[in-house]
């Protein structure tokens, strides 16, 4: 039986977030993508604490598509080392799972 994951990345450009999110759905690698409102992030880089404003993308996909989705996103991602976190959905309704499976099936 298929399972759902939520895969996340961040980008610092709203247009790029929309481009990646829409294209992932069009490519049927994700059934849907949430793009969170701009947020502040603090992180270590070049031996100093940095901060930026970013958008988080949360991709709803099947676990089987997660590897292909990661490779696809990394090819288009503007960061040298993009964030990529995959979280298992520990519970989902049968109807939602069926929708994710249907919408990520290659036509």
Rosetta constraint file for C-alpha pairs under 8 A:
AtomPair CA 2 CA 62 HARMONIC 6.56 0.50
AtomPair CA 2 CA 63 HARMONIC 7.17 0.50
AtomPair CA 2 CA 64 HARMONIC 7.65 0.50
AtomPair CA 2 CA 97 HARMONIC 7.67 0.50
AtomPair CA 2 CA 101 HARMONIC 7.38 0.50
AtomPair CA 3 CA 62 HARMONIC 5.59 0.50
AtomPair CA 3 CA 63 HARMONIC 5.64 0.50
AtomPair CA 3 CA 64 HARMONIC 7.98 0.50
AtomPair CA 3 CA 88 HARMONIC 7.93 0.50
AtomPair CA 3 CA 89 HARMONIC 7.44 0.50
AtomPair CA 3 CA 97 HARMONIC 7.22 0.50
AtomPair CA 4 CA 60 HARMONIC 6.97 0.50
AtomPair CA 4 CA 61 HARMONIC 5.70 0.50
AtomPair CA 4 CA 62 HARMONIC 4.46 0.50
AtomPair CA 4 CA 63 HARMONIC 5.58 0.50
AtomPair CA 4 CA 88 HARMONIC 6.41 0.50
AtomPair CA 4 CA 89 HARMONIC 5.48 0.50
AtomPair CA 4 CA 92 HARMONIC 7.84 0.50
AtomPair CA 4 CA 97 HARMONIC 6.80 0.50
AtomPair CA 4 CA 100 HARMONIC 7.53 0.50
AtomPair CA 5 CA 59 HARMONIC 7.98 0.50
AtomPair CA 5 CA 60 HARMONIC 6.11 0.50
AtomPair CA 5 CA 61 HARMONIC 5.56 0.50
AtomPair CA 5 CA 62 HARMONIC 5.79 0.50
AtomPair CA 5 CA 63 HARMONIC 5.55 0.50
AtomPair CA 5 CA 66 HARMONIC 7.53 0.50
AtomPair CA 5 CA 86 HARMONIC 6.41 0.50
AtomPair CA 5 CA 87 HARMONIC 5.50 0.50
AtomPair CA 5 CA 88 HARMONIC 4.49 0.50
AtomPair CA 5 CA 89 HARMONIC 5.26 0.50
AtomPair CA 6 CA 58 HARMONIC 6.07 0.50
AtomPair CA 6 CA 59 HARMONIC 5.46 0.50
AtomPair CA 6 CA 60 HARMONIC 5.00 0.50
AtomPair CA 6 CA 61 HARMONIC 6.52 0.50
AtomPair CA 6 CA 86 HARMONIC 5.71 0.50
AtomPair CA 6 CA 87 HARMONIC 5.10 0.50
AtomPair CA 6 CA 88 HARMONIC 6.36 0.50
AtomPair CA 6 CA 89 HARMONIC 6.77 0.50
AtomPair CA 7 CA 58 HARMONIC 5.59 0.50
AtomPair CA 7 CA 59 HARMONIC 5.04 0.50
AtomPair CA 7 CA 60 HARMONIC 6.77 0.50
AtomPair CA 7 CA 61 HARMONIC 7.56 0.50
AtomPair CA 7 CA 66 HARMONIC 7.38 0.50
AtomPair CA 7 CA 84 HARMONIC 6.95 0.50
AtomPair CA 7 CA 85 HARMONIC 5.59 0.50
AtomPair CA 7 CA 86 HARMONIC 4.20 0.50
AtomPair CA 7 CA 87 HARMONIC 6.16 0.50
AtomPair CA 8 CA 56 HARMONIC 6.83 0.50
AtomPair CA 8 CA 57 HARMONIC 5.51 0.50
AtomPair CA 8 CA 58 HARMONIC 4.58 0.50
AtomPair CA 8 CA 59 HARMONIC 6.26 0.50
AtomPair CA 8 CA 83 HARMONIC 7.35 0.50
AtomPair CA 8 CA 84 HARMONIC 5.67 0.50
AtomPair CA 8 CA 85 HARMONIC 5.20 0.50
AtomPair CA 8 CA 86 HARMONIC 6.35 0.50
AtomPair CA 9 CA 56 HARMONIC 5.84 0.50
AtomPair CA 9 CA 57 HARMONIC 5.42 0.50
AtomPair CA 9 CA 58 HARMONIC 6.92 0.50
AtomPair CA 9 CA 82 HARMONIC 6.85 0.50
AtomPair CA 9 CA 83 HARMONIC 5.00 0.50
AtomPair CA 9 CA 84 HARMONIC 5.11 0.50
AtomPair CA 9 CA 85 HARMONIC 6.83 0.50
AtomPair CA 10 CA 17 HARMONIC 7.84 0.50
AtomPair CA 10 CA 54 HARMONIC 6.18 0.50
AtomPair CA 10 CA 55 HARMONIC 5.41 0.50
AtomPair CA 10 CA 56 HARMONIC 4.36 0.50
AtomPair CA 10 CA 57 HARMONIC 5.90 0.50
AtomPair CA 10 CA 82 HARMONIC 7.35 0.50
AtomPair CA 10 CA 83 HARMONIC 6.35 0.50
AtomPair CA 11 CA 16 HARMONIC 7.11 0.50
AtomPair CA 11 CA 17 HARMONIC 6.16 0.50
AtomPair CA 11 CA 54 HARMONIC 5.41 0.50
AtomPair CA 11 CA 55 HARMONIC 5.47 0.50
AtomPair CA 11 CA 56 HARMONIC 6.76 0.50
AtomPair CA 11 CA 77 HARMONIC 7.68 0.50
AtomPair CA 11 CA 78 HARMONIC 7.31 0.50
AtomPair CA 11 CA 79 HARMONIC 7.54 0.50
AtomPair CA 12 CA 16 HARMONIC 7.94 0.50
AtomPair CA 12 CA 17 HARMONIC 7.90 0.50
AtomPair CA 12 CA 52 HARMONIC 7.36 0.50
AtomPair CA 12 CA 53 HARMONIC 6.00 0.50
AtomPair CA 12 CA 54 HARMONIC 4.15 0.50
AtomPair CA 12 CA 55 HARMONIC 6.05 0.50
AtomPair CA 13 CA 17 HARMONIC 6.26 0.50
AtomPair CA 13 CA 54 HARMONIC 6.92 0.50
AtomPair CA 13 CA 55 HARMONIC 7.25 0.50
AtomPair CA 14 CA 18 HARMONIC 6.30 0.50
AtomPair CA 14 CA 55 HARMONIC 6.71 0.50
AtomPair CA 15 CA 19 HARMONIC 6.08 0.50
AtomPair CA 16 CA 20 HARMONIC 6.06 0.50
AtomPair CA 17 CA 21 HARMONIC 5.99 0.50
AtomPair CA 17 CA 35 HARMONIC 7.15 0.50
AtomPair CA 17 CA 55 HARMONIC 6.78 0.50
AtomPair CA 17 CA 56 HARMONIC 7.95 0.50
AtomPair CA 17 CA 57 HARMONIC 6.97 0.50
AtomPair CA 18 CA 22 HARMONIC 5.93 0.50
AtomPair CA 18 CA 35 HARMONIC 7.63 0.50
AtomPair CA 19 CA 23 HARMONIC 6.02 0.50
AtomPair CA 20 CA 24 HARMONIC 6.03 0.50
AtomPair CA 20 CA 73 HARMONIC 7.29 0.50
AtomPair CA 20 CA 76 HARMONIC 7.38 0.50
AtomPair CA 21 CA 25 HARMONIC 6.57 0.50
AtomPair CA 21 CA 33 HARMONIC 5.72 0.50
AtomPair CA 21 CA 34 HARMONIC 7.83 0.50
AtomPair CA 21 CA 35 HARMONIC 7.60 0.50
AtomPair CA 21 CA 57 HARMONIC 7.04 0.50
AtomPair CA 21 CA 59 HARMONIC 7.77 0.50
AtomPair CA 22 CA 26 HARMONIC 6.19 0.50
AtomPair CA 22 CA 33 HARMONIC 7.66 0.50
AtomPair CA 23 CA 27 HARMONIC 5.96 0.50
AtomPair CA 24 CA 28 HARMONIC 6.26 0.50
AtomPair CA 24 CA 29 HARMONIC 5.46 0.50
AtomPair CA 24 CA 30 HARMONIC 5.79 0.50
AtomPair CA 24 CA 69 HARMONIC 7.71 0.50
AtomPair CA 24 CA 73 HARMONIC 7.95 0.50
AtomPair CA 25 CA 29 HARMONIC 6.03 0.50
AtomPair CA 25 CA 30 HARMONIC 5.03 0.50
AtomPair CA 25 CA 31 HARMONIC 5.83 0.50
AtomPair CA 25 CA 32 HARMONIC 6.03 0.50
AtomPair CA 25 CA 33 HARMONIC 7.30 0.50
AtomPair CA 25 CA 104 HARMONIC 7.97 0.50
AtomPair CA 28 CA 103 HARMONIC 6.41 0.50
AtomPair CA 28 CA 104 HARMONIC 4.46 0.50
AtomPair CA 28 CA 105 HARMONIC 6.53 0.50
AtomPair CA 28 CA 106 HARMONIC 6.42 0.50
AtomPair CA 29 CA 61 HARMONIC 6.69 0.50
AtomPair CA 29 CA 65 HARMONIC 6.24 0.50
AtomPair CA 29 CA 68 HARMONIC 7.43 0.50
AtomPair CA 29 CA 69 HARMONIC 5.72 0.50
AtomPair CA 29 CA 104 HARMONIC 5.59 0.50
AtomPair CA 30 CA 59 HARMONIC 5.80 0.50
AtomPair CA 30 CA 60 HARMONIC 5.40 0.50
AtomPair CA 30 CA 61 HARMONIC 4.60 0.50
AtomPair CA 30 CA 62 HARMONIC 7.70 0.50
AtomPair CA 30 CA 65 HARMONIC 7.89 0.50
AtomPair CA 30 CA 69 HARMONIC 7.62 0.50
AtomPair CA 30 CA 100 HARMONIC 7.68 0.50
AtomPair CA 30 CA 103 HARMONIC 7.50 0.50
AtomPair CA 30 CA 104 HARMONIC 5.81 0.50
AtomPair CA 31 CA 59 HARMONIC 7.57 0.50
AtomPair CA 31 CA 60 HARMONIC 5.66 0.50
AtomPair CA 31 CA 61 HARMONIC 5.84 0.50
AtomPair CA 31 CA 99 HARMONIC 7.66 0.50
AtomPair CA 31 CA 100 HARMONIC 5.18 0.50
AtomPair CA 31 CA 101 HARMONIC 7.73 0.50
AtomPair CA 31 CA 103 HARMONIC 5.04 0.50
AtomPair CA 31 CA 104 HARMONIC 5.48 0.50
AtomPair CA 32 CA 59 HARMONIC 6.03 0.50
AtomPair CA 32 CA 60 HARMONIC 5.36 0.50
AtomPair CA 32 CA 61 HARMONIC 7.59 0.50
AtomPair CA 33 CA 57 HARMONIC 6.44 0.50
AtomPair CA 33 CA 58 HARMONIC 5.41 0.50
AtomPair CA 33 CA 59 HARMONIC 4.47 0.50
AtomPair CA 33 CA 60 HARMONIC 6.13 0.50
AtomPair CA 34 CA 56 HARMONIC 7.92 0.50
AtomPair CA 34 CA 57 HARMONIC 5.64 0.50
AtomPair CA 34 CA 58 HARMONIC 5.07 0.50
AtomPair CA 34 CA 59 HARMONIC 6.64 0.50
AtomPair CA 35 CA 55 HARMONIC 6.48 0.50
AtomPair CA 35 CA 56 HARMONIC 5.65 0.50
AtomPair CA 35 CA 57 HARMONIC 4.62 0.50
AtomPair CA 35 CA 58 HARMONIC 6.53 0.50
AtomPair CA 36 CA 55 HARMONIC 5.76 0.50
AtomPair CA 36 CA 56 HARMONIC 5.26 0.50
AtomPair CA 36 CA 57 HARMONIC 6.55 0.50
AtomPair CA 37 CA 55 HARMONIC 6.12 0.50
AtomPair CA 37 CA 56 HARMONIC 7.63 0.50
AtomPair CA 38 CA 53 HARMONIC 6.21 0.50
AtomPair CA 38 CA 54 HARMONIC 5.38 0.50
AtomPair CA 38 CA 55 HARMONIC 4.86 0.50
AtomPair CA 38 CA 56 HARMONIC 7.70 0.50
AtomPair CA 39 CA 53 HARMONIC 5.41 0.50
AtomPair CA 39 CA 54 HARMONIC 5.43 0.50
AtomPair CA 39 CA 55 HARMONIC 6.35 0.50
AtomPair CA 40 CA 51 HARMONIC 6.90 0.50
AtomPair CA 40 CA 52 HARMONIC 5.76 0.50
AtomPair CA 40 CA 53 HARMONIC 4.54 0.50
AtomPair CA 40 CA 54 HARMONIC 6.29 0.50
AtomPair CA 41 CA 51 HARMONIC 5.43 0.50
AtomPair CA 41 CA 52 HARMONIC 5.50 0.50
AtomPair CA 41 CA 53 HARMONIC 6.21 0.50
AtomPair CA 41 CA 54 HARMONIC 6.89 0.50
AtomPair CA 42 CA 49 HARMONIC 6.64 0.50
AtomPair CA 42 CA 50 HARMONIC 5.60 0.50
AtomPair CA 42 CA 51 HARMONIC 4.36 0.50
AtomPair CA 42 CA 52 HARMONIC 6.83 0.50
AtomPair CA 43 CA 49 HARMONIC 5.51 0.50
AtomPair CA 43 CA 50 HARMONIC 5.36 0.50
AtomPair CA 43 CA 51 HARMONIC 6.36 0.50
AtomPair CA 44 CA 48 HARMONIC 5.60 0.50
AtomPair CA 44 CA 49 HARMONIC 4.58 0.50
AtomPair CA 44 CA 50 HARMONIC 5.96 0.50
AtomPair CA 45 CA 49 HARMONIC 6.36 0.50
AtomPair CA 45 CA 50 HARMONIC 6.44 0.50
AtomPair CA 60 CA 100 HARMONIC 7.22 0.50
AtomPair CA 61 CA 65 HARMONIC 6.38 0.50
AtomPair CA 61 CA 66 HARMONIC 6.79 0.50
AtomPair CA 61 CA 100 HARMONIC 6.32 0.50
AtomPair CA 61 CA 101 HARMONIC 7.77 0.50
AtomPair CA 61 CA 104 HARMONIC 7.05 0.50
AtomPair CA 62 CA 66 HARMONIC 6.62 0.50
AtomPair CA 62 CA 100 HARMONIC 6.82 0.50
AtomPair CA 62 CA 101 HARMONIC 6.55 0.50
AtomPair CA 62 CA 104 HARMONIC 7.57 0.50
AtomPair CA 63 CA 88 HARMONIC 7.92 0.50
AtomPair CA 65 CA 69 HARMONIC 5.96 0.50
AtomPair CA 66 CA 70 HARMONIC 6.08 0.50
AtomPair CA 66 CA 86 HARMONIC 7.71 0.50
AtomPair CA 67 CA 71 HARMONIC 6.36 0.50
AtomPair CA 68 CA 72 HARMONIC 6.09 0.50
AtomPair CA 69 CA 73 HARMONIC 6.02 0.50
AtomPair CA 70 CA 74 HARMONIC 6.06 0.50
AtomPair CA 70 CA 84 HARMONIC 7.36 0.50
AtomPair CA 71 CA 75 HARMONIC 6.31 0.50
AtomPair CA 72 CA 76 HARMONIC 6.81 0.50
AtomPair CA 73 CA 77 HARMONIC 5.87 0.50
AtomPair CA 74 CA 82 HARMONIC 7.09 0.50
AtomPair CA 77 CA 82 HARMONIC 6.83 0.50
AtomPair CA 78 CA 82 HARMONIC 7.76 0.50
AtomPair CA 92 CA 96 HARMONIC 6.40 0.50
AtomPair CA 92 CA 97 HARMONIC 6.34 0.50
AtomPair CA 93 CA 97 HARMONIC 6.23 0.50
AtomPair CA 94 CA 98 HARMONIC 6.05 0.50
AtomPair CA 95 CA 99 HARMONIC 6.23 0.50
AtomPair CA 96 CA 100 HARMONIC 6.28 0.50
AtomPair CA 97 CA 101 HARMONIC 6.19 0.50
AtomPair CA 98 CA 102 HARMONIC 6.01 0.50
AtomPair CA 99 CA 103 HARMONIC 6.03 0.50
AtomPair CA 100 CA 104 HARMONIC 6.14 0.50
AtomPair CA 101 CA 105 HARMONIC 6.24 0.50
